[in-house]
């Protein structure tokens, strides 16, 4: 008898199914759900998402395993940032520190996965007879294997087990309840939707500020836009069940489309850094061969970059002209064109099929949400300025 991977089963039993990757379970919040219960549901869902992909990573059965674990960690960090001021600072600081450690350990494996599938593969397909690209691919596989060993070691460590147990107990026992902070505790007992609007407003204002002059932003600035966009997307998924699906669905689709376009651009920037890691230790003829192949990869993506840039601008325009689903509709500012996406019928219209999920970049520190940050104009594609909402916490 053999196992699913073709190896012999010493017990002679049935074949064992290979571990599969799992997507996140989105919270189902009712209109009566408190902010306290919403926090518990969100954290528990993120822990389930994290643990549900452990075996897929440990046995390396699919690249989505490490990706989904990274998504679970980022969702947890976004949740902590959303509830900053409502949970004890020392708890938030400790958990955030542990999550940063985990994302650092998982990051390289995901970066090499993206490089192989999204950056190197299309060049190999176009230049099948270029043996120097094959040499590069073989070298990259060695780097990727080492990165997976690092990620697997982290997930198999006592530190990881302790983090998972801490998060589960924290959510189950509502460990954030602090009698020394009565105002925060009172707000946690409020209806979740009553604070969701303020939280979403804060992230949205930060996004607009980061995206000011979007067409002229450099790669680093656009990566910051992508971080804010992810935070808005995660918050939307956390609280989506509290709002009209007809408004949330097209808005979420527009966010995903923009995130895909930003992700493609970021993949190339990350690839440049990874290629330097491959070239640096090489010597002699091997260095020359790998360096030449690296030039082919960068050159090919630079050649197709113009079309991607136009796709990215269109994706930003489509998103920026869509009114936020969580607040009252505002009148466009003077001089701002009203696009079809801004009309009541358009915002409720069905959206195109959901695009393929974009690859994630290397993690970057995410600043806590500062609700009430000043919104900024983002040029002709920007949505109208809205009333500033200050979070009381």
KOLFI-197874 format. One record per residue (C-alpha): residue in three letters; x, y, z; residue number from 0. Coordinates in steps of 0.02 Angstrom, whole numbers, plus 50000, padded with zeros to 5 digits. Each point is the difference from the previous one (the first is absolute). Last residue first. Example, Ala and Ser with C-alpha at 12.3 -4.5 7.8 and 13.67 -1.06 7.14 Angstrom:
<rs>
+-----+-------+-------+-------+-----+
|   r |     X |     Y |     Z |   k |
+-----+-------+-------+-------+-----+
| ser | 50684 | 49947 | 50357 |   1 |
| ala | 49931 | 49828 | 50033 |   0 |
+-----+-------+-------+-------+-----+
</rs>
This chain:
<rs>
+-----+-------+-------+-------+-----+
|   r |     X |     Y |     Z |   k |
+-----+-------+-------+-------+-----+
| unk | 49430 | 52795 | 51123 | 392 |
| unk | 49888 | 50125 | 49915 | 391 |
| unk | 50022 | 49983 | 49813 | 390 |
| unk | 49994 | 50163 | 49905 | 389 |
| unk | 49904 | 50009 | 49836 | 388 |
| unk | 50053 | 50126 | 49870 | 387 |
| unk | 49861 | 50048 | 49880 | 386 |
| unk | 50039 | 49941 | 49826 | 385 |
| unk | 50112 | 50054 | 49858 | 384 |
| unk | 49934 | 49943 | 49832 | 383 |
| unk | 50076 | 49847 | 49916 | 382 |
| unk | 50168 | 50020 | 49912 | 381 |
| unk | 50023 | 49967 | 49815 | 380 |
| unk | 50035 | 50182 | 49959 | 379 |
| unk | 50142 | 50010 | 50125 | 378 |
| unk | 50025 | 49901 | 50159 | 377 |
| unk | 49936 | 50130 | 50122 | 376 |
| unk | 50042 | 49971 | 50180 | 375 |
| unk | 49905 | 49937 | 50151 | 374 |
| unk | 50058 | 50065 | 50169 | 373 |
| unk | 50018 | 49862 | 50128 | 372 |
| unk | 49840 | 49981 | 50103 | 371 |
| unk | 50030 | 49820 | 50047 | 370 |
| unk | 50183 | 49965 | 50017 | 369 |
| unk | 50017 | 49819 | 49947 | 368 |
| unk | 50158 | 49922 | 50069 | 367 |
| unk | 50152 | 50004 | 49884 | 366 |
| unk | 50034 | 49843 | 49900 | 365 |
| unk | 50178 | 49938 | 49995 | 364 |
| unk | 50035 | 49915 | 49835 | 363 |
| unk | 49986 | 49820 | 49951 | 362 |
| unk | 50082 | 49940 | 49840 | 361 |
| unk | 49875 | 50011 | 49860 | 360 |
| unk | 49841 | 49901 | 49979 | 359 |
| unk | 49950 | 49916 | 49839 | 358 |
| unk | 49835 | 50058 | 49927 | 357 |
| unk | 49840 | 49901 | 50012 | 356 |
| unk | 49925 | 49963 | 49829 | 355 |
| unk | 49866 | 50125 | 49955 | 354 |
| unk | 49821 | 49987 | 50065 | 353 |
| unk | 49877 | 49989 | 49859 | 352 |
| unk | 49933 | 50166 | 49940 | 351 |
| unk | 49894 | 50104 | 50118 | 350 |
| unk | 49813 | 49998 | 50024 | 349 |
| unk | 49919 | 50173 | 50004 | 348 |
| unk | 49966 | 50083 | 50168 | 347 |
| unk | 50133 | 50133 | 49977 | 346 |
| unk | 49946 | 50026 | 49820 | 345 |
| unk | 49818 | 50032 | 50040 | 344 |
| unk | 50041 | 50128 | 50134 | 343 |
| unk | 50120 | 50094 | 49885 | 342 |
| unk | 50182 | 50012 | 50048 | 341 |
| unk | 50061 | 49854 | 49894 | 340 |
| unk | 49937 | 50086 | 49844 | 339 |
| unk | 50126 | 50138 | 50025 | 338 |
| unk | 49964 | 50172 | 50072 | 337 |
| unk | 50145 | 50113 | 49956 | 336 |
| unk | 50072 | 50102 | 50141 | 335 |
| unk | 50010 | 50186 | 49963 | 334 |
| unk | 49904 | 50051 | 50155 | 333 |
| unk | 49993 | 49860 | 50126 | 332 |
| unk | 49882 | 49855 | 49968 | 331 |
| unk | 49846 | 49998 | 50115 | 330 |
| unk | 50016 | 49870 | 50137 | 329 |
| unk | 49910 | 49835 | 50020 | 328 |
| unk | 49972 | 49953 | 50182 | 327 |
| unk | 50127 | 49878 | 50071 | 326 |
| unk | 50050 | 49815 | 49996 | 325 |
| unk | 50006 | 49967 | 49812 | 324 |
| unk | 50134 | 50129 | 49963 | 323 |
| unk | 49965 | 50088 | 49833 | 322 |
| unk | 50085 | 49924 | 49849 | 321 |
| unk | 50105 | 50126 | 49905 | 320 |
| unk | 50160 | 49951 | 50090 | 319 |
| unk | 49977 | 49816 | 49955 | 318 |
| unk | 49976 | 50023 | 49814 | 317 |
| unk | 50138 | 50130 | 49993 | 316 |
| unk | 50122 | 49886 | 50092 | 315 |
| unk | 49963 | 49855 | 49883 | 314 |
| unk | 50020 | 50112 | 49847 | 313 |
| unk | 50168 | 50062 | 50063 | 312 |
| unk | 50057 | 49822 | 50033 | 311 |
| unk | 49949 | 49939 | 49828 | 310 |
| unk | 50096 | 50145 | 49923 | 309 |
| unk | 50154 | 49954 | 50100 | 308 |
| unk | 49983 | 49818 | 49949 | 307 |
| unk | 50005 | 50048 | 49817 | 306 |
| unk | 50158 | 50099 | 50027 | 305 |
| unk | 50083 | 49860 | 50099 | 304 |
| unk | 50005 | 49873 | 49858 | 303 |
| unk | 50177 | 50047 | 49949 | 302 |
| unk | 50056 | 50026 | 50180 | 301 |
| unk | 49943 | 49822 | 50037 | 300 |
| unk | 50107 | 49931 | 49859 | 299 |
| unk | 50151 | 50105 | 50049 | 298 |
| unk | 49994 | 49945 | 50182 | 297 |
| unk | 49993 | 49816 | 49951 | 296 |
| unk | 50131 | 50015 | 49864 | 295 |
| unk | 50117 | 50094 | 50116 | 294 |
| unk | 49982 | 49863 | 50129 | 293 |
| unk | 50047 | 49873 | 49867 | 292 |
| unk | 50159 | 50098 | 49960 | 291 |
| unk | 50045 | 50010 | 50184 | 290 |
| unk | 49969 | 49814 | 50022 | 289 |
| unk | 50116 | 49957 | 49856 | 288 |
| unk | 50135 | 50123 | 50054 | 287 |
| unk | 49993 | 49942 | 50180 | 286 |
| unk | 50013 | 49820 | 49944 | 285 |
| unk | 50151 | 50043 | 49893 | 284 |
| unk | 50096 | 50067 | 50149 | 283 |
| unk | 49913 | 50009 | 50169 | 282 |
| unk | 49823 | 50001 | 50070 | 281 |
| unk | 49968 | 50065 | 50177 | 280 |
| unk | 49934 | 50170 | 49941 | 279 |
| unk | 49897 | 49944 | 49850 | 278 |
| unk | 49860 | 49910 | 50092 | 277 |
| unk | 49975 | 50131 | 50135 | 276 |
| unk | 50004 | 50136 | 49867 | 275 |
| unk | 49862 | 49907 | 49909 | 274 |
| unk | 49894 | 50006 | 50157 | 273 |
| unk | 50012 | 50189 | 50009 | 272 |
| unk | 49949 | 50022 | 49818 | 271 |
| unk | 49858 | 49876 | 50024 | 270 |
| unk | 49926 | 50104 | 50142 | 269 |
| unk | 49981 | 50146 | 49878 | 268 |
| unk | 49923 | 49885 | 49869 | 267 |
| unk | 49875 | 49929 | 50125 | 266 |
| unk | 49952 | 50177 | 50054 | 265 |
| unk | 49929 | 50042 | 49828 | 264 |
| unk | 49901 | 49839 | 49995 | 263 |
| unk | 49936 | 50032 | 50176 | 262 |
| unk | 49939 | 50175 | 49958 | 261 |
| unk | 49896 | 49930 | 49857 | 260 |
| unk | 49932 | 49858 | 50107 | 259 |
| unk | 49959 | 50120 | 50144 | 258 |
| unk | 49906 | 50112 | 49878 | 257 |
| unk | 49894 | 49854 | 49941 | 256 |
| unk | 49972 | 49942 | 50179 | 255 |
| unk | 49944 | 50174 | 50054 | 254 |
| unk | 49879 | 50013 | 49853 | 253 |
| unk | 49928 | 49829 | 50044 | 252 |
| unk | 49976 | 50055 | 50181 | 251 |
| unk | 49904 | 50154 | 49943 | 250 |
| unk | 49894 | 49895 | 49883 | 249 |
| unk | 49956 | 49879 | 50142 | 248 |
| unk | 49975 | 50127 | 50141 | 247 |
| unk | 49858 | 50100 | 49923 | 246 |
| unk | 49888 | 49857 | 49947 | 245 |
| unk | 50050 | 49906 | 50158 | 244 |
| unk | 49924 | 50137 | 50106 | 243 |
| unk | 50101 | 50023 | 50159 | 242 |
| unk | 50028 | 49908 | 50165 | 241 |
| unk | 50057 | 49840 | 49913 | 240 |
| unk | 50147 | 50095 | 49925 | 239 |
| unk | 50077 | 50041 | 50170 | 238 |
| unk | 50156 | 49889 | 50000 | 237 |
| unk | 50010 | 49991 | 49811 | 236 |
| unk | 49996 | 50189 | 49987 | 235 |
| unk | 50133 | 50014 | 50136 | 234 |
| unk | 50109 | 49880 | 49901 | 233 |
| unk | 49974 | 50101 | 49841 | 232 |
| unk | 50037 | 50165 | 50086 | 231 |
| unk | 50159 | 49930 | 50075 | 230 |
| unk | 50051 | 49930 | 49831 | 229 |
| unk | 49973 | 50171 | 49921 | 228 |
| unk | 50109 | 50082 | 50132 | 227 |
| unk | 50141 | 49876 | 49961 | 226 |
| unk | 49977 | 50025 | 49813 | 225 |
| unk | 50015 | 50188 | 50019 | 224 |
| unk | 50163 | 49971 | 50092 | 223 |
| unk | 50058 | 49894 | 49853 | 222 |
| unk | 49954 | 50144 | 49887 | 221 |
| unk | 50116 | 50114 | 50098 | 220 |
| unk | 50144 | 49877 | 49982 | 219 |
| unk | 49971 | 49978 | 49813 | 218 |
| unk | 49996 | 50188 | 49963 | 217 |
| unk | 49842 | 50105 | 49999 | 216 |
| unk | 49964 | 50108 | 49847 | 215 |
| unk | 49834 | 49923 | 49949 | 214 |
| unk | 49941 | 49993 | 50180 | 213 |
| unk | 50012 | 50187 | 50036 | 212 |
| unk | 49932 | 49971 | 50176 | 211 |
| unk | 49994 | 49812 | 50031 | 210 |
| unk | 50067 | 50003 | 50179 | 209 |
| unk | 49873 | 50132 | 50053 | 208 |
| unk | 49857 | 49909 | 49916 | 207 |
| unk | 50048 | 49838 | 50087 | 206 |
| unk | 50015 | 50085 | 50170 | 205 |
| unk | 49826 | 50074 | 49979 | 204 |
| unk | 49931 | 49828 | 49956 | 203 |
| unk | 50080 | 49920 | 50152 | 202 |
| unk | 49922 | 50129 | 50117 | 201 |
| unk | 49829 | 49994 | 49917 | 200 |
| unk | 49996 | 49811 | 50016 | 199 |
| unk | 50029 | 50012 | 50188 | 198 |
| unk | 49868 | 50134 | 50022 | 197 |
| unk | 49870 | 49901 | 49901 | 196 |
| unk | 50043 | 49840 | 50094 | 195 |
| unk | 49967 | 50085 | 50168 | 194 |
| unk | 49811 | 50004 | 49993 | 193 |
| unk | 49998 | 49841 | 49896 | 192 |
| unk | 50072 | 49901 | 50144 | 191 |
| unk | 49861 | 50055 | 50119 | 190 |
| unk | 50077 | 50068 | 50159 | 189 |
| unk | 50068 | 49885 | 50135 | 188 |
| unk | 50178 | 50031 | 49942 | 187 |
| unk | 49969 | 50185 | 50022 | 186 |
| unk | 49961 | 49977 | 50184 | 185 |
| unk | 50158 | 49899 | 50024 | 184 |
| unk | 50104 | 50138 | 49921 | 183 |
| unk | 49922 | 50129 | 50117 | 182 |
| unk | 50022 | 49888 | 50152 | 181 |
| unk | 50188 | 49977 | 49976 | 180 |
| unk | 50063 | 49930 | 50166 | 179 |
| unk | 49870 | 49862 | 49994 | 178 |
| unk | 50091 | 49928 | 49850 | 177 |
| unk | 49916 | 49880 | 49879 | 176 |
| unk | 50133 | 49952 | 49873 | 175 |
| unk | 50006 | 49819 | 50059 | 174 |
| unk | 49830 | 49964 | 49925 | 173 |
| unk | 50017 | 49821 | 50065 | 172 |
| unk | 49977 | 49915 | 49832 | 171 |
| unk | 50093 | 50134 | 49904 | 170 |
| unk | 50152 | 50008 | 50114 | 169 |
| unk | 49999 | 49810 | 50022 | 168 |
| unk | 50010 | 49972 | 49813 | 167 |
| unk | 50130 | 50135 | 49974 | 166 |
| unk | 50110 | 49934 | 50140 | 165 |
| unk | 49989 | 49820 | 49938 | 164 |
| unk | 50051 | 50054 | 49825 | 163 |
| unk | 50145 | 50105 | 50065 | 162 |
| unk | 50063 | 49861 | 50114 | 161 |
| unk | 49998 | 49875 | 49857 | 160 |
| unk | 50099 | 50122 | 49894 | 159 |
| unk | 50131 | 50026 | 50135 | 158 |
| unk | 50010 | 49813 | 50030 | 157 |
| unk | 50060 | 49979 | 49821 | 156 |
| unk | 49926 | 49898 | 49859 | 155 |
| unk | 49928 | 50151 | 49911 | 154 |
| unk | 50169 | 50087 | 50011 | 153 |
| unk | 50096 | 49849 | 49938 | 152 |
| unk | 49881 | 49984 | 49853 | 151 |
| unk | 50028 | 50181 | 49951 | 150 |
| unk | 50190 | 49981 | 50006 | 149 |
| unk | 49996 | 49837 | 49903 | 148 |
| unk | 49889 | 50086 | 49872 | 147 |
| unk | 50129 | 50139 | 49978 | 146 |
| unk | 50138 | 49871 | 49973 | 145 |
| unk | 49896 | 49914 | 49866 | 144 |
| unk | 49967 | 50167 | 49915 | 143 |
| unk | 50184 | 50044 | 49993 | 142 |
| unk | 50041 | 49831 | 49922 | 141 |
| unk | 49858 | 50021 | 49876 | 140 |
| unk | 50073 | 50170 | 49952 | 139 |
| unk | 50164 | 49920 | 49950 | 138 |
| unk | 49910 | 49877 | 49887 | 137 |
| unk | 49898 | 50140 | 49921 | 136 |
| unk | 50155 | 50104 | 49968 | 135 |
| unk | 50085 | 49855 | 49913 | 134 |
| unk | 49843 | 49972 | 49896 | 133 |
| unk | 50003 | 50185 | 49953 | 132 |
| unk | 50178 | 49976 | 49941 | 131 |
| unk | 49939 | 49857 | 49889 | 130 |
| unk | 49897 | 50117 | 49890 | 129 |
| unk | 49903 | 49881 | 49887 | 128 |
| unk | 49829 | 50027 | 50080 | 127 |
| unk | 50007 | 50189 | 49988 | 126 |
| unk | 49817 | 50055 | 50005 | 125 |
| unk | 49947 | 49868 | 50126 | 124 |
| unk | 50155 | 50029 | 50105 | 123 |
| unk | 49956 | 50185 | 50007 | 122 |
| unk | 49821 | 49962 | 50055 | 121 |
| unk | 50064 | 49881 | 50136 | 120 |
| unk | 50130 | 50117 | 50078 | 119 |
| unk | 49890 | 50140 | 50066 | 118 |
| unk | 49829 | 49930 | 50048 | 117 |
| unk | 50029 | 49818 | 50045 | 116 |
| unk | 50183 | 49995 | 50052 | 115 |
| unk | 50008 | 50174 | 50077 | 114 |
| unk | 49834 | 49976 | 50089 | 113 |
| unk | 50059 | 49839 | 50081 | 112 |
| unk | 50165 | 50083 | 50044 | 111 |
| unk | 49911 | 50141 | 50091 | 110 |
| unk | 49884 | 49876 | 50088 | 109 |
| unk | 50146 | 49901 | 50070 | 108 |
| unk | 50089 | 50161 | 50051 | 107 |
| unk | 49850 | 50067 | 50099 | 106 |
| unk | 49957 | 49856 | 50117 | 105 |
| unk | 50135 | 50036 | 50129 | 104 |
| unk | 49976 | 50188 | 49993 | 103 |
| unk | 49811 | 49979 | 50014 | 102 |
| unk | 50024 | 49895 | 50156 | 101 |
| unk | 50111 | 50128 | 50087 | 100 |
| unk | 49880 | 50140 | 49957 |  99 |
| unk | 49857 | 49897 | 50074 |  98 |
| unk | 50098 | 49981 | 50163 |  97 |
| unk | 50030 | 50187 | 50011 |  96 |
| unk | 49817 | 50037 | 49963 |  95 |
| unk | 49948 | 49884 | 50141 |  94 |
| unk | 50114 | 50088 | 50125 |  93 |
| unk | 49954 | 50177 | 49947 |  92 |
| unk | 49813 | 49965 | 49999 |  91 |
| unk | 50007 | 49925 | 50173 |  90 |
| unk | 50103 | 50144 | 50069 |  89 |
| unk | 49881 | 50127 | 49924 |  88 |
| unk | 49844 | 49927 | 50082 |  87 |
| unk | 49860 | 49983 | 49871 |  86 |
| unk | 49880 | 50137 | 49943 |  85 |
| unk | 50133 | 50127 | 49954 |  84 |
| unk | 50057 | 49896 | 49852 |  83 |
| unk | 49851 | 49899 | 49940 |  82 |
| unk | 50033 | 50029 | 49815 |  81 |
| unk | 50187 | 49976 | 50023 |  80 |
| unk | 49972 | 49834 | 50088 |  79 |
| unk | 49885 | 49942 | 49859 |  78 |
| unk | 50127 | 50053 | 49869 |  77 |
| unk | 50133 | 49898 | 50089 |  76 |
| unk | 49886 | 49848 | 50004 |  75 |
| unk | 49961 | 50020 | 49815 |  74 |
| unk | 50185 | 50011 | 49963 |  73 |
| unk | 50030 | 49838 | 50094 |  72 |
| unk | 49859 | 49910 | 49909 |  71 |
| unk | 50064 | 50063 | 49832 |  70 |
| unk | 50173 | 49933 | 50041 |  69 |
| unk | 49926 | 49830 | 50041 |  68 |
| unk | 49902 | 50006 | 49836 |  67 |
| unk | 50160 | 50032 | 49901 |  66 |
| unk | 50095 | 49861 | 50089 |  65 |
| unk | 49867 | 49874 | 49952 |  64 |
| unk | 49963 | 50074 | 49829 |  63 |
| unk | 50163 | 49930 | 49933 |  62 |
| unk | 49930 | 49824 | 50011 |  61 |
| unk | 50051 | 49833 | 50075 |  60 |
| unk | 50146 | 50069 | 50098 |  59 |
| unk | 49982 | 49869 | 50138 |  58 |
| unk | 50021 | 50130 | 50138 |  57 |
| unk | 49913 | 50134 | 49897 |  56 |
| unk | 49844 | 49898 | 49961 |  55 |
| unk | 50005 | 49935 | 50178 |  54 |
| unk | 49990 | 50174 | 50074 |  53 |
| unk | 49863 | 50066 | 49886 |  52 |
| unk | 49848 | 49975 | 50112 |  51 |
| unk | 50098 | 50064 | 50149 |  50 |
| unk | 50012 | 50176 | 49929 |  49 |
| unk | 49820 | 50006 | 49937 |  48 |
| unk | 49935 | 49934 | 50166 |  47 |
| unk | 50103 | 50132 | 50090 |  46 |
| unk | 49930 | 50135 | 49885 |  45 |
| unk | 49822 | 49942 | 50033 |  44 |
| unk | 50028 | 50003 | 50188 |  43 |
| unk | 50068 | 50177 | 49989 |  42 |
| unk | 49852 | 50062 | 49897 |  41 |
| unk | 49870 | 49915 | 50109 |  40 |
| unk | 50076 | 50069 | 50161 |  39 |
| unk | 50010 | 50176 | 49928 |  38 |
| unk | 49819 | 49990 | 49941 |  37 |
| unk | 49944 | 49944 | 50173 |  36 |
| unk | 50080 | 50154 | 50079 |  35 |
| unk | 49935 | 50118 | 49865 |  34 |
| unk | 49826 | 49936 | 50043 |  33 |
| unk | 49895 | 49896 | 49880 |  32 |
| unk | 49818 | 50058 | 49990 |  31 |
| unk | 50002 | 50031 | 49812 |  30 |
| unk | 50072 | 49826 | 49979 |  29 |
| unk | 50180 | 49960 | 49957 |  28 |
| unk | 50047 | 49856 | 49887 |  27 |
| unk | 50190 | 50007 | 50004 |  26 |
| unk | 50094 | 49945 | 49844 |  25 |
| unk | 50082 | 49829 | 50005 |  24 |
| unk | 50171 | 50018 | 49920 |  23 |
| unk | 50054 | 49889 | 49857 |  22 |
| unk | 50070 | 49825 | 50023 |  21 |
| unk | 50149 | 49907 | 49929 |  20 |
| unk | 49992 | 49813 | 49977 |  19 |
| unk | 50094 | 49863 | 50090 |  18 |
| unk | 50028 | 49844 | 49893 |  17 |
| unk | 49874 | 49864 | 50032 |  16 |
| unk | 50071 | 49846 | 50083 |  15 |
| unk | 49988 | 49839 | 49901 |  14 |
| unk | 49913 | 49860 | 50092 |  13 |
| unk | 50096 | 49893 | 50122 |  12 |
| unk | 50148 | 49885 | 49976 |  11 |
| unk | 50074 | 50059 | 50163 |  10 |
| unk | 50168 | 50043 | 49922 |   9 |
| unk | 49917 | 50102 | 49861 |   8 |
| unk | 50124 | 49999 | 49858 |   7 |
| unk | 50036 | 50163 | 49913 |   6 |
| unk | 49906 | 50061 | 49846 |   5 |
| unk | 49955 | 50173 | 50066 |   4 |
| unk | 49823 | 49943 | 50041 |   3 |
| unk | 50066 | 49853 | 50101 |   2 |
| unk | 50044 | 49828 | 49932 |   1 |
| unk | 49935 | 49826 | 50041 |   0 |
+-----+-------+-------+-------+-----+
</rs>
